[in-house]
Amino acid sequence: MSEEPQHPVILASDAEREGTVDMLREAVVEGRLTLEEFSDRVELAHAARTGHDLATLGLDLPATRRGGLVQDTVRHRALCSRLSRSGLWDLPERSAYRCLFGTIDLDLRQARLAASETSIEIYNLFGTVTLVVPEGVRVEVHGGGPFASQVIQSPATAPVEGAPVLRIRTSGPGGTLHVRSRDEPRGGKLIGRGNE
């Protein structure tokens, strides 16, 4: 005679999956998960069959949530120099980067976000700016300049529903903006100037 399971298997509902995604989104805003971790866990949440599967995605997260405060814009500059950020780092709700004949490399795959919608302003004066974003995150690119080019690599996967939004606004007379989801560009799409 077989033993009864201690915990009955209960199939997860769509509402429970969406509730888990909401919890994960809040964890990103609080800086508990990186964008890459968020993307991975949301994929698992959408594929989860049982309530137990969903519960395991938040075992290392607290049940309470905090409200976020609007932050001032944090400003950075690369003047004939190189500015590079990667690994675990805090990305504020609003930041501005000025690239003046320089190079800026921002790897956002392990960045901790301060808000569910993050704005990055880029002023480019004949420099090169590269942003590496995690798969599954919604990215919007706006703006341009008369001698500017934008190389946007389409991610391998579609944005995850409810994922944080990265809004990139670029301006300045010229330079190159690369936005991709991998270390090396492949199959990027060249976007003409002044795209909205």
N, C-alpha and C positions, 0 to 999 in steps of 0.2 A: 504494500500500500504506500503510495507516494505521499510525501508531506505537502501540506498546503503552503504556498508562498506567504512569507510574513507580511509583505506589502503587495496588495493587488495591483496589477498593471492597469493604469488608467490612461486612455489615449488623450493626447493634448488637443485642445481646441484652437481654432484660429485666433480667438481673442486672447488666449493664454500665450500664444506665440508672440502676438503684438505687444502684450504686456511685458514680456521678457525683453523684446527689442527696446521698448521704452526705458526699462531699467538699465540696459546696456548703454543706451544713448546718454542717460544721466551720468553713468559712471565715466564716460569719456569727458563730459563737461567738467566733472569734478577732478579730472586728472588721474583717475584710478586705472583706466585702460588707455592704451595708445590707439590710434586710428587703425593700425594693422590688427591689433587684438580685437577691436570692435568688429571689424569686417569679418574676421574668422568666426567669432562667436555668433554673429547675426546669421551667417550662413548655416551654422549648426542649429540655431534656433528655428529657422525655416524648415530644416530637414528633420527636426525632432518629431518622434512618433508618440512619446509618452510624457506625462508630467514630470517623471523622474529625470528624463533627458533634459528638459528645460531647467529643472531645479539645479542640476549640476553646473550649468553655465553661470550661475550667480553665487556659488558657494563661497567664493573668496571676496564677495562684495557685501557691504552693509545694506540693511533694509531701509535706512533713513536716507533722505535726500536733502540737499541744501539749495537755497535760492542763490543765483549768481548776481553779482553786481556788475554794472556797466563800467568798463575800464577805459582809461584814456589811451589814445593811440601811442604805441611804443615805436620809436623811430631808430633806424639804423642807416649807416652809410658806408659805401665802398668807393673811395676816391683814388683812382689809379692803384687799387689794391684788391685783395680777395677777402670775402667774408663767407664763411662756411659753417653750417650747423647740421649735425646729424646725431644719431643715437637718441637717448631719452632727453627731451628738453621741453620746456613750457612755451606754448605758442599762445600769446594773448588774444583776446577777442578782436582787437584791431591793431595792426602793425603796418608800418610804412618803411620801405626800403628805397634808398637812392643809390643807383649804380652809375657812377660818373667815370667812364673809361675804365671800369673795373670788372670784377667777376663776383657774382653772388650765387652760392649753391646752398639750397635749403632742402634737406631730406626730411619730409614730414611723416614718414611711415611709423615712427615711434614717438612722434610729438604728442604731448598732453595738451588738450584744448581747454580753454577757459569758457567756451560757450558752444552751443550747438550750431551757431552760424558764425563763421570766422571770416574776417575781411583782411586781405593783404593788398596794400597799395604799392605799386612798383613804378618809380620814375627811372627811366633808362636813358642815359646820354651815351650812346655808342658803347655800351657794355654788353655783357652776357649774363643772363639770369636763368638759373635752372631750378625748377621745383620738382621733386620726386614725391608723388602722392601715393597713398595706399590704394590697392584695388577695392572697388565697391563703394568708395566715397564720392559724393556728388561734387563736381568741380565746375565752376562757372568762370569763364575768362571774358573780360570786356576791355575795350579801349584799344589803343595803339598809337602810332606816330607816323609821320610822313616817310621816314626811312627805317621803319621798324619791321621786323618779321617775327612771327609767332609759329613755333613748331609744337603742335599739340598731338601727343601720342594717345590714340584711343585705347582705353584700358581693355584688358582681355575679358573682364566681366562687367556687366551692367551695374550702375549704382544700386546699392542696397536700399530698400525702402526704409525711410526713417533715418538714414545715415546723416551724420553732420554735413554741413555745406561749407565748402571753401570758396569764397568769392575773391577772385583775383582781378584787380583793375590796374591796367598798365597805361602809362602815359610817357611823354618825352619825345624828343625829336628822332631818335633812332636807337638801334640795338637789337638784340635777339632774346626772345623769351622761349625757353623750352619747358613744357609741362609734360611729364611722363610718369608712368607707374612702375618703371623698372630702372635699374642702375644705368643701363645703356639704351639709347634711343633705338627703336626699330619700327619702321613703318609709320613714322610720324606724318601728320598731315600739316602742310604749310598753309597757314591762314593769312590772308592779305591784311593790309592795314585797316584800321578803323572798324574792326568788327565789334558788333554789339551783341 
